[in-house]
Amino acid sequence: MFGQLSAAFALGIAAIAPAQAQSTDFQAAFDRSFGTEQRTPQSFDAVYDSGFERRIAQIADGDEGRIGVAAVDLSTGQAISILGDQRFPMASTSKLAIAATFLEGVERGRWSLSSEFPLLVPVRSAKYSSLKAPVRKGNYLPASDLIEIMITRSSNSATDALLNVVGGPSAVNAWMRRNGMDEFQLTRDIATLVRDDGEFDPVAHIDERDSATPKVMVQFLTGLYQGRFLSASSRSVIIGAMERCRTGKRRIPALLPDSANVAHKTGSLNNTSSDIGTFITPDGRTIAVAIYVTGQGARLKREARIAQIAKALYDGYSDGSSRNWTNAEYRNGG
């Protein structure tokens, strides 16, 4: 489906790579992973046509770690992308796709929101000691409650409960592929992902496992909000939970007014923090955004960078800065 937004994304800024790091060791590691061309210094004025684009690119500068950003105005298709085609660890942002896969099963009558399933609670085990981390069954909860806590509180045990029901990571990947989203790969359940976290540094290594591009996650949000997949009732379950999200108060919502009505889902793993969701501009337009930040020295700094990028996107889309781009017809398939 995101191919239908290709004309709009063509208006967005080209992906830029992290600026040259100060540490020789970091440079060597980065070059081994991405090549030297990925971080060749460029002039912001030469590359970006508008002040809005330059502002986002400057905030998302990756001199202390890779930062990926994608955003699109769902009314006009005006889009922006910084490393939007590069893979980043999804962490818990993948939980929205898991919920969507389960809700498709509800629509097909395989189970219902009142069906009860057990929480899958991790059992202590050594890192990398098995292909799949051991879990035990916990309390049984209705699927509606499992979805609520997996999104609002980012419950890993609830997530793995529903992931097990739908058939594991391969079923979620298949759902994404059927809906036109290829740059997404869920490989492990959450218990295994968390247990084995830290195998690679996402600043200098792209691990294809459990990763997605910022653009494909914005594509997911676009399809969710515009009704390209799932029924209105199923979409309201996910979006409602995103609106009630209790994690990530220092991320997308941090610097936005309450009137922005942020609906989002966070993700956190070793040396990486993320947040994806939507906000509303003062004139009522919905903006879908995905922000993935690695490095920056500490989690609080990563969260601050997410908040700054979200605020800059909000200001740019709200004050008309984004409308300086050459206009194009937005093709949304309906």
Secondary structure, 3 states (H helix, E strand, C coil): CHHHHHHHHHCCCCCCCCCCCCCHHHHHHHHHHHCHHHHCCCCHHHHCCCHHHHHHHHHCCCCCCCEEEEEEECCCCCEEEECCCCCEECHHHHHHHHHHHHHHHHHCCCCCCCCEEEEEEECCCCCCCCCCCCEEEEEEEEHHHHHHHHHHCCCHHHHHHHHHHHCCHHHHHHHHHHCCCCCEECCCCHHHHHHCCCCCCCCCCCCCCCEECHHHHHHHHHHHHHCCCCCHHHHHHHHHHHHCCCCCCCCCCCCCCHHHCCEEEEEEECCEEEEEEEEECCCCCEEEEEEEEECCCCHHHHHHHHHHHHHHHHHHHHCCHHHHCCCCCCCCCC
